[in-house]
């Protein structure tokens, strides 16, 4: 597996693999610690390859646990501390891990075998100096990680990504971003539970870069955030457009603050033209790269550099040219391939496409299938995204269903609605996206109560949001909650969402 080989290669140097909150972890120590963790996991699991679960934020030792899992021949499932404990238990019920690495302040995890930071130190001491055979490493079509995304039933779906998927992604993305073995600093801002983080982790560690991690604590303190940027020597920026949009509100966020910045890549949500224009003005020596790809196809499958000409064009910004070993088709509702410029569903075929959802054959069979590229069979994925191709460049036109992107996170509206219905006194619920400048600005919840309340809408909304926080991550909670006496219905007897959107 390329990431392990890269870490081994640079463990013979004095290079730094990760920096977070002024703490550093060298490639040498990352290799050494992950060996110890791998041996511990091998002793616990034997030949069984059940994944591990990691609950934390950006602690350097999380990476040692991830790599340790890969060295021991099993996948890791990362959960960020923004996930409420109920969500954590939903994932552990699916995976049934024998080891649960905890970097949070939470202490109650039921019957799970919890390894906290103190126990982790003991494990590293116990196995110090020992190595695990390369034969044990995750390889080929074996799972490297499982990312749990929002699911339409209210239960998260686990996307399985293999060693082959990741090697394909690294071989394509690394040269494009010029992550080439020189001692570059790559921003590591996205939560590990968010697939965008893979764009930093895998190309970075394969090629001896330093991952400059930004913890939740730093991200919440803008003064400290910009102070850290100034000290970072960052060459490659990886984030959602939303995060960069917040950064540009600070006037000093420019080439002077980040003089070594070579490229900024955005995957995860629509890149607005206004933000692209501002970034090109603030960072005249930096490439602004727009990308596209779902979690099910290993983060990204297309990229291109944004130019002033694209910004001036009346069309939306293109999301890029497909990776060399991948094929993109645009199909109509009957599965017929459409001509250039015609809008339909984006289908991805190639070696970066996942084998499907963990322990969920029904959902897997709905959207994954096999197709050919030059006579060779590959996995294919129906994205549910609408788009078209023009001059080889892909144009994204939004979701075909109720799945949306908000602040870089992929969210299924039905997931929030299903969990809203768990809230006391909520009879039924609808969540609608609120648009501003053709972009989703926030989510609004509309609820029908079981029993009427004398409280104001604001107070009812606050109480509902507080209880909802027990079931779903904070980024999924609607900004506003409105109560309604009765939902309008259409001729099919279904809730009339269109009417709700028009009236709200």
ABEGO torsion letter per residue (X at the ends): XAAAAAAAAAAABABBABBBGGBBBBAAAAAAAAAAAAAAAAAAAEABABBBBBBBBABAAAAAAAAAAAAAGBBBBBBBAABBAAAAAAAAAAAGBABBBBABABABAEABBBBBAAAAAAAAAAABGBBBBAAABBBEABBABBBBBBBAAGBBBBBBBBAAAAAAAAAAAAAAAGBAGBBBBBBBABBAABAAAAAAAAAAAAAGBBBBBBBAAAAABAAAAAAAAAAAGBABBBBBAAAAAAAAABAABBAAABAABABBBBBGBBBBAAAAAAAAAABAABBBBBBBEBAAAGGBABBBBBBAAAAABABBBBAEBBBAABBBBBBBAAGBBBBBGBBBBBBBBEAABBAEBBGBAAAAAAABBBBBBGGBBBBBBBAGBBBBBBGGBBBBAEBABABBBBGGBBBBAAAAAAAAAABBGBABBBBBBBBBGGBBABBBBBBBBABBBABBAAAAAAAAAAAAAAABBAAABBABBBBBABBBBBAAGBBBAAAAAAAX
